Amino acid sequence: MRIGAVVLAAGEGRRFGGNKLLVRVGGEPVIVRVLRALSGLDRVVVVGAYASELMPYLTNEVVIYNPYYRDGMSTSIRLGLRFFQDYDAALIVLADMPLITNETVSRIINAYRNGCSAVVPVHNGVRGNPVLIHRTLFPELMRLSGDVGAREILRNRSDVCTVECGPEVLIDIDTVNDLAKVLNIANTNRQQ
């Protein structure tokens, strides 16, 4: 199965108050940690508000600039999916989730089986990210608009498969308080 990863990195970080993707967690920028978790996959990084700041960290990546990033996440998903139209599935990845690992990504991908329109990671019954979307749903994703993601499409489907993962699938950085929690977890994990 050919799988591509669409890394959503176009947001303005309004609640955070700036570019959260270059904040260091475990000694490296958030965007670098996320990309390392996706090693081995074809991937495209969709950038927007902080494109010029991110580019030095994306020299070995396929990068798509989203001039419509202010219109919401759906615009970045649509741009990224165009790049993978001939793939079997796409992993939709939020660039502000620095605790996901290559093992987490492998667990999600390996949970795919025939009949799954998507694979959603869960932790203690709560749905998280990244989400693997089978190509049969690409047309629906291409019709999304506004600041919504795949959750809108997957909410009421009976053919969505789930896989139990760790808390990393629920932890993103939206605020400075979120960053403090992530740094605490990363430091604890490093000391173990």
C-alpha positions in Angstrom: 0.0 0.0 0.0 1.4 3.4 -1.0 0.9 5.9 1.8 1.8 9.6 1.8 1.9 12.0 4.7 0.4 15.4 4.6 2.0 17.5 7.3 -0.2 20.5 8.2 2.1 23.4 9.1 0.4 26.4 7.7 -1.4 27.9 10.7 -0.8 31.2 12.4 -0.5 29.9 15.9 -2.8 32.6 17.2 -3.6 30.9 20.5 0.1 30.2 21.0 1.1 33.8 20.1 3.5 32.9 17.3 5.3 30.1 15.5 5.1 27.1 17.7 6.7 24.8 15.2 10.2 26.2 15.9 9.9 25.9 19.7 12.4 23.4 20.9 11.3 20.2 22.6 14.0 17.7 23.6 16.6 20.0 22.1 15.1 20.3 18.6 12.3 22.2 16.8 8.8 20.7 17.0 8.7 20.4 13.1 11.9 18.4 13.1 10.6 15.9 15.7 7.3 15.5 13.7 9.2 14.9 10.4 11.5 12.3 12.1 8.4 10.4 13.2 7.4 10.2 9.5 10.7 8.9 8.3 10.3 6.3 5.6 7.1 7.8 4.2 6.7 10.1 1.2 5.6 13.3 2.6 4.6 16.9 1.8 4.7 19.8 4.2 2.0 22.4 3.7 3.2 25.8 4.9 1.6 29.2 5.2 1.9 31.9 7.8 5.5 31.1 8.8 6.7 29.7 5.5 9.9 31.7 5.4 10.8 30.8 9.0 10.2 27.1 8.4 12.0 26.7 5.1 15.5 26.3 6.6 14.2 23.2 8.4 12.5 21.8 5.3 15.4 21.7 2.8 14.9 18.0 2.2 11.1 18.1 2.0 8.5 18.6 -0.6 6.9 21.9 0.4 3.6 23.4 -0.8 2.8 27.0 0.1 -0.8 27.6 0.9 -1.7 31.2 0.2 -5.2 30.5 1.6 -4.1 29.4 5.1 -6.2 32.0 6.7 -9.3 30.2 5.3 -8.6 27.2 7.6 -7.1 23.7 7.8 -9.3 22.3 5.0 -7.4 24.4 2.5 -4.1 22.8 3.5 -5.6 19.3 3.5 -6.9 19.8 0.0 -3.5 21.0 -1.3 -1.7 18.1 0.4 -4.0 15.5 -0.9 -3.6 16.7 -4.5 0.0 15.6 -4.2 -1.0 12.1 -3.3 -4.0 11.5 -5.6 -2.4 8.3 -7.0 -1.6 6.9 -3.6 -3.7 4.3 -1.7 -3.9 6.4 1.5 -2.7 9.6 3.1 -1.7 10.2 6.7 -3.0 13.6 7.8 -0.5 14.9 10.4 -0.7 17.9 12.6 2.8 19.6 12.7 2.3 20.6 16.3 2.4 17.1 17.8 6.0 16.6 18.9 5.5 13.5 21.0 4.4 11.2 18.1 7.0 8.7 17.2 7.8 6.5 14.3 6.4 3.6 16.3 3.1 5.5 16.8 2.9 6.1 13.0 3.8 2.5 12.3 1.0 1.3 14.7 -1.6 3.4 12.9 -0.5 2.3 9.4 -0.3 -1.4 10.5 -3.8 -1.2 11.8 -5.2 -0.7 8.3 -7.1 -3.6 6.8 -9.5 -4.0 3.9 -12.8 -2.3 4.6 -11.3 0.6 6.7 -12.1 4.0 5.2 -9.7 5.4 7.8 -7.6 4.4 10.8 -7.9 6.7 13.8 -5.6 6.4 16.8 -7.4 6.4 20.2 -6.1 6.7 23.7 -8.5 5.6 26.5 -11.5 6.0 24.1 -10.6 9.5 22.9 -9.8 9.9 19.2 -6.5 11.5 18.3 -4.1 12.2 15.4 -2.5 11.5 13.0 -5.3 9.9 11.0 -4.8 7.5 8.0 -7.4 8.2 5.3 -8.0 5.7 2.5 -8.3 7.1 -1.0 -12.0 6.3 -1.2 -12.5 9.3 1.1 -10.3 11.7 -0.8 -13.2 13.2 -2.8 -15.0 14.0 0.4 -11.9 15.6 1.9 -11.5 17.7 -1.2 -14.9 19.2 -0.6 -14.1 20.4 3.0 -14.1 24.1 3.6 -13.2 26.3 6.6 -11.2 25.4 9.6 -12.2 21.7 9.8 -10.3 18.5 9.2 -11.1 14.9 8.5 -13.0 14.5 11.9 -16.1 16.1 10.2 -16.2 13.3 7.6 -15.3 10.4 9.9 -17.6 11.2 12.8 -20.6 9.1 11.8 -18.9 6.4 9.6 -19.2 2.8 10.6 -16.1 1.8 8.5 -13.6 3.8 10.5 -11.1 1.5 12.2 -9.3 2.5 15.4 -6.0 1.5 17.1 -5.1 2.0 20.7 -2.0 4.2 21.1 -0.3 6.2 23.8 -1.3 9.7 25.0 1.0 11.2 22.4 -1.9 11.0 19.8 -3.9 13.5 22.0 -1.2 16.0 22.7 -0.6 19.0 20.5 0.6 22.5 21.2 -2.1 25.2 20.9 -1.1 27.4 23.9 1.9 28.2 26.0 0.4 26.0 28.7 0.2 23.1 26.2 3.9 23.7 25.5 4.7 23.5 29.2 2.9 20.1 29.5 4.8 18.8 26.4 8.2 19.9 27.8 7.4 18.2 31.1 6.5 15.0 29.4 9.5 15.1 27.1 11.9 15.8 30.0 10.3 12.9 32.0 10.6 10.5 29.0 14.2 11.5 28.5 15.1 10.8 32.1 13.6 7.3 32.1 
